[in-house]
Amino acid sequence: MCGIVGFTGKTSCCEFLLKGLSALEYRGYDSAGIAAVQADGFAVRKAVGRIDQLREEVEKNPISGVCGIGHTRWATHGKPSLENCHPHFDIDRRIALVHNGIIENYAELKAQLMEKGVSFVSETDTEVVAQLLAVHYENDMKTTLLKVLGMLKGSFALVILDRCAPDTLYCARSHSPLVIGVGQGCHYVASDVCALLEYTRNVYLPEDGDIAVVTPGSTVFYGLDGKERKRVNVTISWDTSAAQKNGFDHFMLKEICEQPQVIADTLAHYIDSADYTIRREHMPFTPEQAKQLKELTIAACGTAYHAGCMGKALIEQFAGVRTDACVASEYRYQTVVEQERNPEGHVFLAVSQSGETADTLAALRKAKQLGMRALAFSNVIGASIAREADTVMYTLAGPEIAVASTKAYLTQVLLFEILALDLAHLRGKISDEELKDALKTLMSLPRQIQSILNQRAIVEDFARANRACHDIFFIGRLMDYTTSLESALKLKEVSYLHSEAYPAGELKHGTIALIDERTLVAAIATQPQILEKTLSNMQEVKARGAYLLLIGTPPQTPIEGCTVWPIEDAPWYTAPLLATVYAQLFAYYTARQHGCDIDKPRNLAKSVTVE
Ligand code: AGP
């Protein structure tokens, strides 16, 4: 969603602000703006639409200044417009600020300010904070900020400029991410490390409730009690090229093609290939804890939820532990059943690429409040979910820029494979030999994924041939149904085509009425025990005129007119990952056929940091 950048140094801030905002474009936005402190006040440029339009504005009317802030806005309070676009100011333009998150009590605060005669130019919750800071200004911005933060309810990352301290950025965070980069005689601020990679990898990760006073030469942290806090800077391992397209037309295709590498990286982190054992130091359960584990609840959103559904199947089948996969936005409001009030042996697991998804974070907090041990899968070091969880397993997918999640999903499912096998082994469900064999099977994944990627022209041809198709159903059973869910989500988010996933056996209970000769039905069929059943369902839809695609085990008796994308030599637990790669490519090439904005699909944001 929204993105924040800030710079203070000895050189012009403008270049970093614009480049930093471009690096955050992938998060989704509909307007953008920057402000810099100049001798005669704030210089401000804003544009509705893309960063390129903002850049044109700046080229037409250049701005100077060595300390500034910038923002990409994804509209929540008020439509995309110049008035609503950040930065926002107080009436006298002494204070400028950018904000991510939502100020939940803004209406009440706004009414109080209006009673005092303050007038507003925007419909945003953010402007309320700028006006509040001005009205309550006392001594200096740090003191004022401490006072005003106590009045705010909701989530926020704020970066503030005060004309009284022209080289200083005042930052505050509560449930919304912020990173501070250390440069040579300068400091950078951003809502996401991707904006900083070209400039520095030496960063501070402020914690919830931190205030940071950032000048060219230092960053000093304070708590809400006003006392100084010690924070240690860390080095981020992601490199610049990981956040660039490197010759690919889109980040989505680049990230699909990176999967052999990121799967290999994740395997190397968790598995010792010298003797095919799991590296215990990276696993969340001790042998004792694994034996005592009675139940696992997984909560996540979107694609990460689908990974959670895969996790449920893997953990139940391998380790025999009862597992629930929940949509986080539902879980957070669900009735707490008696069993959860006594969470002995009941563990919670949040799955999130960004580690910042608001609903997943709320689900994790609820589980912790109930006394459960909270685990997390995160792709981002230091993200809120990673910090608040008791134990984190990291996916080593590198930065995922395309809004459609691809490589993060595969690494999340891989983590579930490793976790399920580890639990199964520790609980005595599989022997040392069986564990080694399964780990060797996982090690084949990079090669198998690569061989699918090598045939991507076939998928592209199919997408071209079927570009007129407007309704696409994915069907499958058990894990294949989960792959269907993920395949349908991927297709609809990047191509805007109507696509749905159904459990194959459920079609004839209603949905089969929609099938006609204009419908494509794609069956995912990798699970040996129900293969024949899914093939029968394919015959049923074929009889009603649908045209067919099968991703999975080629049928012994070919189905006339059915295109097959084969998956061979993969057992039940790795075949779904391979089927997903075909589906990702299909979504990508279909979206290309339709000329869609693949990396930044309409209405979508990469990181959903509001409810
Ligand atoms: C996936 O393609 C989506 N864009 C979306 O469903 C995403 O997976 C979801 O918002 C969860 O994000 P997270 O993994 O960062 O928590």
Boltz pocket constraint, residues with backbone or C-beta under 6 A from the ligand:
constraints:
  - pocket:
      binder: B
      contacts: [[A, 301], [A, 302], [A, 303], [A, 304], [A, 305], [A, 351], [A, 352], [A, 353], [A, 354], [A, 355], [A, 356], [A, 357], [A, 360], [A, 403], [A, 404], [A, 405], [A, 406], [A, 490], [A, 493], [A, 605], [A, 606], [A, 607], [A, 608]]
      max_distance: 6.0
